[in-house]
Each structure stands twice: as structure tokens, then as C-alpha cells.
Amino acid sequence: MPACAKACPTESIQFGDVDELRERAKKRVETLQARGVESYLYGADDATSVGKLNAFFLLTEKPEAYNLPERPVLPSTRQAAGYAAAAITAGALALAGLAIFRRAE
């Protein structure tokens, strides 16, 4: 068990079989909703999951209130665009440097 789960005084951080934790969290959501508390799992469904990270959160407010994106994406899904932008920028800087160098001659 990770130290963060052992040390959490409210037992909010839990560690174990993901399917069991997900079922336990769903029951907690049902309990809170029965008490009139708006709550849902973030990261446990297709709308808010980023794949098999096996981490999810029980929220009582919209994700934005916790500075979380409504629909998260893995950074690696944006790498190709980042590499393309970096290549274009490098090319533009190289051309600008070449133009400055030629003027200096």
C-alpha cells in the first residue's frame, strides 16, 4: 500500500483492486445523491477518463471547480502537433537567422 493511502487521515485516498474501488465509489455516490448531494465519479467513465490510468475521483462540484478539464486528454495525444509546430518554428528561425547573416555580409 502506498504511503499516501496509509497516511490519509480521512481515508480519501484508497488503494486496491480497481474494479472493487470503482464499485465502492459508485455506492458512495449513490449514498451522497440520496442525501441530496450532487456527486459523481470523475475519471471512471468514457467522458472523463483518459484510459487505463486506474485513478478516479469522487467530486461534489463540476471539474472546473477543482481546476480539472471537463474532458481530459493524455498529453501524448498532442505530441504530433507539438513536434510539427516546433519544426515549423525552427525552420522559420533558421530562415530569419540566415537572412540576418546575409545582411551582415
Secondary structure, DSSP 8 states (H G I E B T S, - for coil): --HHHHH-TT--S--S-HHHHHHHHHHHHHHHHHTT---EEESSSTTT--STT---EEESS-GGGGT--SS---GGGGHHHHHHHHHHHHHHHHHHHHHHHHHH-
